[in-house]
Each structure stands twice: as C-alpha cells, then as structure tokens.
Amino acid sequence: MGLADLHLHTIYSYDGTASLPAVLTRAKQLGLDVIAITDHDEIAGALKALEIAPMYGVEVIPGIEITTAEGDLLALFIREKVAAGLSLVETVLKVRELGGVCIAPHPMAGGMGMKSLNARSILKALRNRKVAETLIGIETYNGTSIDRVSNHSASLLSNRLKLARTGSSDAHILETIGFGATEFEGKTAADLLTALKNRTTKVRKQNEWGVFKILGSWALNYLGSLFARRTITTS
C-alpha cells in the first residue's frame, strides 16, 4: 500500500513556515510515497517542489488550496494558478479544464482562519455532472484541524455522497506532516489518482495534537520563517 499526504503548506503560502527541501526531506523520513503541495491560492511552491522532488525520493502532486466564494477547495494535478473568489462550481470546472481533480478539505470545520465548505454547498455543486466527475473526494480526517467534530461530520458526509475518503495533515509546520494520511493501492501519484476515482482510498490517522500545541507551535515556527518568507517574496 502507498501512503500520501494530500494537504501540505510551505513558505510559499501566506501562513506556511517550512521550506520545500525541509518538507520533502521530512516526507521521505516519514515513509510517504506521495505528497501534494497545496499552498493557499499559490502554485509557485508546488511547481518548484515538482522540479526538485526526484532528489528526495518523494513524488509530488502539484496543487493549490483555492479560496472559493463558498470555502476552501483542494485542486490536485494542476500546473496553473486558479483565481480565488469564484463560486465553487466555477472553480471546480476551471480545475477540470486544467486536467485536475478536487477534494473538499476540512468541510464544515470552524475555527481560527478556516474557510470551509458546508454540506449544502457541496451537495448543490455535485448536481452539475461535470462537477461530480471532478470533485471526487472529501478530506475525512484533517490531522491539525482545531475543530475535532468536523472530522466526524466529514466522514458522515463522505458516506452519504459515496466520495473518496482522504486523510491529510494540513501541515503548516514540519512537525505535523503526516499526522493524517491516505492509503492507496500502488505507490505512485498515478496509482493514487486511480484509487481516488475508484473510491478505494483509506484514511490513516497517525498523530494528533491539542489545539494549544498546534497554535503555539505554528506561531513559533512562523516567526522563525520570516526571513525565508521575505527571501521568496523579493526573489
């Protein structure tokens, strides 16, 4: 079985703290076969990670966590930036045009800084046939969500809609990479995509921190990453 973390942030994201080499090194140490770099409304880091990943022995899926009008959406297997602020349907259809697929991250989750899709928005969007062919998964375990109830709600929604179930870390710091992961038959990103489309993925819950540890660790790491982040924005 392969193991993937499909929701990771780096210093290319406004709230990420980890460099690309550090993320790739950590992923390899944890035994992850595939990771998706999904910075907020930004794809530059994912494209750079895709370029250097072979040196680290981890396969990278380029992606974005897109801010739609209704909430956040993970777009995977795309290489172009998608505009923020479009409706959920418009966003999914744009991702489809680019050859990608979508996963609803931390649906129905509340908490500081989280912009989550609600069940009604997802159900309404799936009435569109092309959307239903592209929005193929729900993140049913988010390893660093501060809203623990939402993981259970997401699992129930996934069962109702018969969408692929994914586990991810939503890591914004190195230490939380792999807290949640997705198991799939095979080892490659292509194998993972097949498993998502066939709804055969499984969730692996690997670790969990309390709310105060998550927020405190992020704050310390964010301060430590300010120089690296300035270097990226000026290069």
C-alpha positions as CSV (number, residue, x, y, z in Angstrom):
1,M,0.0,0.0,0.0
2,G,1.1,3.5,-0.8
3,L,0.9,6.4,1.6
4,A,0.2,10.0,0.7
5,D,-0.3,13.4,2.5
6,L,-2.5,15.4,0.2
7,H,-2.7,18.7,2.0
8,L,0.6,20.5,2.8
9,H,1.7,24.1,3.1
10,T,5.1,25.7,2.6
11,I,6.6,29.2,2.9
12,Y,5.1,29.9,-0.5
13,S,1.7,30.0,1.4
14,Y,1.0,33.1,3.5
15,D,0.7,31.0,6.6
16,G,3.2,28.3,5.9
17,T,6.5,28.0,7.7
18,A,8.5,25.2,6.1
19,S,10.9,25.3,3.1
20,L,10.5,23.0,0.2
21,P,13.7,21.0,0.9
22,A,12.6,20.6,4.5
23,V,9.1,19.4,3.6
24,L,10.5,16.9,1.1
25,T,13.1,15.6,3.5
26,R,10.5,15.2,6.3
27,A,8.1,13.4,3.9
28,K,10.8,10.9,2.9
29,Q,11.8,10.3,6.6
30,L,8.1,9.5,7.4
31,G,7.8,7.0,4.6
32,L,5.4,8.9,2.5
33,D,5.4,7.9,-1.1
34,V,3.4,10.9,-2.5
35,I,2.7,14.4,-1.2
36,A,0.6,17.2,-2.5
37,I,1.8,20.8,-2.1
38,T,-1.3,22.9,-1.7
39,D,-0.4,26.4,-0.7
40,H,-3.2,29.0,-0.3
41,D,-4.1,30.5,-3.7
42,E,-0.5,29.9,-4.9
43,I,1.2,27.3,-7.1
44,A,4.8,28.5,-7.4
45,G,6.0,26.4,-4.5
46,A,4.2,23.3,-5.8
47,L,5.9,23.7,-9.2
48,K,9.3,24.2,-7.6
49,A,8.7,21.1,-5.4
50,L,7.8,19.1,-8.5
51,E,11.1,20.1,-10.1
52,I,13.3,19.1,-7.2
53,A,11.4,16.2,-5.8
54,P,13.4,13.4,-7.6
55,M,16.4,14.4,-5.5
56,Y,14.5,13.5,-2.4
57,G,12.8,10.3,-3.4
58,V,9.2,11.5,-2.9
59,E,6.7,12.1,-5.7
60,V,4.9,15.5,-5.7
61,I,1.5,16.3,-6.9
62,P,1.2,20.0,-7.8
63,G,-1.9,21.6,-6.3
64,I,-3.5,24.6,-4.7
65,E,-5.8,25.2,-1.8
66,I,-8.2,27.6,-3.6
67,T,-10.3,30.1,-1.7
68,T,-13.7,29.8,-3.4
69,A,-16.7,32.1,-2.7
70,E,-18.1,29.2,-0.5
71,G,-15.0,28.0,1.1
72,D,-11.6,26.3,0.6
73,L,-11.1,23.6,-2.1
74,L,-8.1,21.4,-2.8
75,A,-7.1,21.2,-6.5
76,L,-4.7,18.5,-7.4
77,F,-2.7,17.6,-10.5
78,I,-2.8,21.1,-12.0
79,R,0.1,23.3,-13.1
80,E,-1.6,26.7,-13.4
81,K,-2.9,29.1,-10.8
82,V,-6.7,29.3,-10.4
83,A,-8.2,32.6,-9.4
84,A,-9.6,32.9,-5.9
85,G,-13.1,34.1,-5.2
86,L,-15.0,32.2,-7.9
87,S,-18.0,30.1,-7.0
88,L,-17.4,26.5,-6.0
89,V,-18.9,25.3,-9.3
90,E,-16.8,27.8,-11.4
91,T,-13.7,26.8,-9.5
92,V,-14.2,23.0,-10.0
93,L,-14.9,23.5,-13.7
94,K,-11.7,25.5,-14.1
95,V,-9.7,22.8,-12.4
96,R,-11.4,20.3,-14.7
97,E,-10.2,22.3,-17.7
98,L,-6.7,22.2,-16.4
99,G,-6.9,18.4,-16.1
100,G,-7.1,18.2,-12.3
101,V,-9.4,16.8,-9.7
102,C,-10.7,18.3,-6.5
103,I,-11.1,17.3,-2.8
104,A,-13.1,19.2,-0.2
105,P,-10.8,19.9,2.7
106,H,-11.9,20.1,6.3
107,P,-15.6,20.5,5.3
108,M,-17.9,22.1,7.8
109,A,-14.9,22.9,10.1
110,G,-14.9,26.1,12.1
111,G,-12.1,27.8,13.9
112,M,-9.5,30.5,13.5
113,G,-8.7,31.3,9.9
114,M,-10.6,28.3,8.4
115,K,-12.9,28.9,5.4
116,S,-14.7,25.6,5.0
117,L,-17.3,24.4,2.5
118,N,-20.5,23.4,4.1
119,A,-22.6,20.4,3.2
120,R,-25.2,22.4,1.3
121,S,-22.7,24.0,-1.0
122,I,-21.1,20.6,-1.8
123,L,-24.4,18.9,-2.4
124,K,-25.6,21.7,-4.6
125,A,-22.4,21.7,-6.7
126,L,-22.5,18.0,-7.2
127,R,-25.8,18.3,-9.1
128,N,-23.6,19.5,-12.0
129,R,-22.4,16.4,-13.9
130,K,-19.0,17.8,-14.7
131,V,-18.5,18.9,-11.1
132,A,-19.4,15.4,-9.9
133,E,-16.8,14.0,-12.2
134,T,-14.1,16.3,-10.8
135,L,-14.9,16.8,-7.1
136,I,-14.2,13.2,-6.2
137,G,-13.1,13.3,-2.6
138,I,-13.7,14.6,0.9
139,E,-11.0,15.0,3.5
140,T,-12.5,13.0,6.3
141,Y,-9.5,13.3,8.6
142,N,-7.6,16.6,8.9
143,G,-4.7,16.0,11.3
144,T,-4.3,19.6,12.5
145,S,-7.9,20.9,12.5
146,I,-8.7,22.6,15.7
147,D,-12.4,21.7,15.1
148,R,-12.3,17.9,16.0
149,V,-16.1,17.4,15.5
150,S,-15.7,18.3,11.8
151,N,-13.7,15.2,11.0
152,H,-16.7,13.0,12.1
153,S,-19.1,15.2,10.2
154,A,-16.9,15.0,7.1
155,S,-16.9,11.2,7.4
156,L,-20.6,11.0,7.6
157,L,-20.9,13.3,4.5
158,S,-18.5,11.1,2.6
159,N,-20.6,8.0,3.3
160,R,-23.7,9.8,2.1
161,L,-22.2,11.1,-1.1
162,K,-20.0,8.0,-1.8
163,L,-16.9,10.1,-2.5
164,A,-13.3,9.1,-1.9
165,R,-12.1,9.4,1.7
166,T,-8.8,11.1,2.3
167,G,-6.7,11.8,5.3
168,S,-4.2,14.7,5.4
169,S,-2.2,16.7,7.8
170,D,-3.0,20.2,6.6
171,A,0.5,20.8,7.9
172,H,1.8,24.4,8.3
173,I,4.9,23.3,10.2
174,L,7.3,20.4,9.6
175,E,6.4,18.5,12.8
176,T,2.8,17.9,11.8
177,I,3.4,16.5,8.3
178,G,1.9,13.1,8.0
179,F,-0.4,13.5,11.0
180,G,-3.2,12.4,8.6
181,A,-2.5,10.3,5.5
182,T,-4.3,8.5,2.7
183,E,-3.6,4.8,1.9
184,F,-4.0,3.6,-1.6
185,E,-3.1,0.6,-3.8
186,G,0.2,1.1,-5.5
187,K,3.0,3.6,-4.8
188,T,2.8,6.4,-7.4
189,A,0.7,9.5,-7.9
190,A,-0.9,7.8,-10.9
191,D,-1.9,4.9,-8.7
192,L,-3.3,7.4,-6.1
193,L,-5.4,9.1,-8.8
194,T,-6.9,5.8,-9.9
195,A,-7.7,4.9,-6.2
196,L,-9.4,8.3,-5.8
197,K,-11.5,7.8,-8.9
198,N,-12.4,4.3,-7.8
199,R,-13.2,5.4,-4.3
200,T,-10.8,2.8,-2.8
201,T,-8.6,5.1,-0.7
202,K,-8.4,4.6,3.1
203,V,-7.7,7.1,5.9
204,R,-4.8,6.6,8.2
205,K,-4.8,8.7,11.4
206,Q,-1.2,8.8,12.6
207,N,-0.9,11.5,15.2
208,E,-2.9,14.3,16.9
209,W,-2.0,17.4,18.9
210,G,-4.1,19.5,21.2
211,V,-5.4,22.9,20.0
212,F,-2.9,25.0,22.1
213,K,0.1,22.9,20.9
214,I,-0.9,23.3,17.3
215,L,-1.4,27.1,17.5
216,G,1.7,27.7,19.7
217,S,4.0,25.6,17.5
218,W,2.7,27.4,14.4
219,A,3.3,30.8,16.0
220,L,6.9,30.0,16.9
221,N,7.7,28.4,13.5
222,Y,6.1,31.4,11.7
223,L,8.3,33.8,13.5
224,G,11.3,31.7,12.7
225,S,10.4,31.6,9.0
226,L,10.0,35.3,8.4
227,F,13.5,35.7,6.8
228,A,12.9,32.8,4.4
229,R,9.5,34.2,3.5
230,R,10.9,37.6,2.8
231,T,13.5,36.0,0.5
232,I,10.8,34.3,-1.5
233,T,8.7,37.4,-1.9
234,T,11.6,39.5,-3.1
235,S,13.1,36.9,-5.5
